Amino acid sequence: MLAQAQPRNVFKKRYWLYALVFVFAAVFYASFVFRENVLDFIFSFADYLGVHKYLGVLIFVAISALSAIISPLSSIPLTPFAIVAWGYELTLFFLLLGWIIGGATGWIIGYYAGERVVRRHYSFKKIEYYKNKLSTETQFWLVLIFRFAIPSEITGFTLGILKYSFGKYLLATFITEFPFALLAVYSSEALVGGQVFVFTGLIALALIFIGIMSLYFKKRIKK
């Protein structure tokens, strides 16, 4: 029966974060004092990252990796600091590296620890639901949609438990995380530059894209 009943709110996992982003953007745009304080903090923290180069990179990559396996955590708020400290190219590289490491860690946990460990620490009903909808023979394009539509920690654990090909999983992770890393970098650049409408527009675009992927994936797995 579990495989026939979709878990509640499974397609709304990230929406609370986007709601907070929109609220932040509205306050940022409306209040000059708030905007100046935020930018001062960004540049001050960026100076710290610039002085403590190796420690800053380690912390940024580690938080990026953890954000791929611990849903409430996100490395995106740190991206503006990283851009000011290291530039766009290095920030994109470090962000993507962290997400791929985190995604690979989730797969490894699912593959080797299996259901016993995952069941204790995560919402296993969601993983169980997708485990019964997918398999090791699932077409690669559907795995890509799965990665786009569903939070990364669920996809990593699910595909690891299913023993899905690690090589294909890493490729799918890179393909699906790269556009979101670009989005994080460009939206952060817009924030630092005071382009609030560009910032909110990019976030809205991401939300719409995730919604479309979620609806399409939901339709496919019901067949």
Secondary structure by P-SEA (a helix, b strand, c coil): cccccccccccccaaaaaaaaaaaaaaaaacaaaaaaaaaaaaaaaaaaaaaaaaaaaaaaaaaaaaacccccccccaaaaaaaccccaaaaaaaaaaaaaaaaaaaaaaaccccccccccccaaaaaaaaaaccccccaaaaaaaaacccaaaaaaaaaaacccaaaaaaaaaaaaaaaaaaaaaaaaaaaacaaaaaaaaaaaaaaaaaaaaaaaaaaaac
